[in-house]
Amino acid sequence: MKSLTIIFIALIALMQYPLWIGKGSWFRVWNLNHQIDAQKKINTDNQIRNNVLNAEVTDLKQGFSAIEERARNELGMVKQDEIFFQVTNHEKEKKETEQSDSSSEKR
């Protein structure tokens, strides 16, 4: 009877091995679930970025207002017979100049 109990305990232990340590163990499943969640978040972020880019491409293909806006912001272009005013902050420029002068003197 004692040997039969030991055999049953050994069989139960052998049956539990794949559940806790083997290829389909709980830890591996938990780890894979976390990897899946992380990948889903990355996919969602990329999908949002792709939607924004698709909307921008569509706008560039269909309308000239987006092209004009980009030309104005990125290239500084102005229309013909249009007056461009640039407002600067002299105090800010003076501070930046003083900081760059003092950093070059320290060298």
C-alpha positions as CSV (number, residue, x, y, z in Angstrom):
1,M,0.0,0.0,0.0
2,K,2.9,2.3,0.8
3,S,4.5,1.7,-2.5
4,L,1.2,2.3,-4.4
5,T,0.9,5.7,-2.6
6,I,4.5,6.6,-3.7
7,I,3.7,5.6,-7.3
8,F,0.5,7.7,-7.4
9,I,2.4,10.7,-5.9
10,A,5.1,10.3,-8.6
11,L,2.5,10.0,-11.4
12,I,0.8,13.2,-10.1
13,A,4.1,15.0,-10.0
14,L,4.9,13.9,-13.5
15,M,1.5,15.1,-14.7
16,Q,2.1,18.5,-13.1
17,Y,5.5,19.0,-14.6
18,P,4.3,20.3,-18.0
19,L,1.8,22.6,-16.3
20,W,4.4,24.4,-14.2
21,I,7.7,23.9,-16.0
22,G,7.1,22.4,-19.5
23,K,6.6,24.0,-22.9
24,G,3.0,25.3,-22.1
25,S,3.7,26.3,-18.5
26,W,1.8,29.0,-16.7
27,F,4.8,31.3,-16.6
28,R,5.4,31.0,-20.4
29,V,1.7,31.7,-21.1
30,W,1.8,34.7,-18.7
31,N,5.0,36.0,-20.4
32,L,3.4,35.6,-23.9
33,N,0.3,37.4,-22.8
34,H,2.4,40.4,-21.7
35,Q,4.3,40.4,-25.0
36,I,0.9,40.3,-26.8
37,D,-0.3,43.3,-24.8
38,A,2.9,45.2,-25.5
39,Q,2.6,44.5,-29.2
40,K,-1.0,45.5,-29.3
41,K,-0.1,48.9,-27.8
42,I,2.6,49.3,-30.4
43,N,0.2,48.4,-33.2
44,T,-2.4,50.8,-31.9
45,D,0.2,53.6,-31.8
46,N,1.4,52.8,-35.3
47,Q,-2.2,52.6,-36.6
48,I,-2.9,56.1,-35.2
49,R,0.3,57.4,-36.8
50,N,-0.6,55.8,-40.1
51,N,-4.1,57.3,-40.0
52,V,-2.6,60.8,-39.5
53,L,-0.1,60.2,-42.4
54,N,-2.9,58.9,-44.7
55,A,-5.0,62.0,-43.9
56,E,-2.1,64.2,-44.7
57,V,-1.3,62.4,-48.0
58,T,-5.0,62.6,-49.0
59,D,-5.1,66.3,-48.2
60,L,-1.9,66.9,-50.2
61,K,-3.3,65.0,-53.2
62,Q,-6.7,66.8,-53.2
63,G,-6.1,70.3,-52.0
64,F,-3.7,73.1,-52.5
65,S,-4.3,74.6,-49.1
66,A,-2.1,72.0,-47.4
67,I,0.7,72.5,-49.9
68,E,0.5,76.2,-49.4
69,E,0.6,75.8,-45.6
70,R,3.7,73.6,-45.8
71,A,5.4,76.0,-48.2
72,R,4.7,78.9,-45.8
73,N,5.7,77.2,-42.6
74,E,8.7,75.1,-43.8
75,L,10.1,77.2,-46.6
76,G,9.0,80.7,-45.6
77,M,7.3,81.4,-48.9
78,V,4.9,84.3,-49.4
79,K,2.4,85.0,-52.2
80,Q,2.9,87.5,-54.8
81,D,1.8,91.0,-53.7
82,E,1.8,89.9,-50.1
83,I,3.6,91.7,-47.4
84,F,5.5,89.7,-44.8
85,F,6.2,91.1,-41.3
86,Q,8.6,89.4,-39.0
87,V,8.4,90.3,-35.3
88,T,11.5,89.6,-33.2
89,N,12.1,89.9,-29.5
90,H,15.3,91.9,-29.2
91,E,15.7,91.1,-25.5
92,K,15.6,87.4,-26.1
93,E,18.2,87.7,-29.0
94,K,20.4,89.9,-26.7
95,K,20.4,87.2,-24.0
96,E,21.1,84.5,-26.5
97,T,24.0,86.5,-27.9
98,E,25.4,87.2,-24.4
99,Q,25.1,83.5,-23.5
100,S,27.0,82.4,-26.6
101,D,29.7,85.0,-26.0
102,S,30.2,84.0,-22.4
103,S,30.4,80.3,-23.4
104,S,33.0,81.0,-26.1
105,E,35.1,83.0,-23.6
106,K,35.1,80.1,-21.2
107,R,36.7,77.9,-23.8
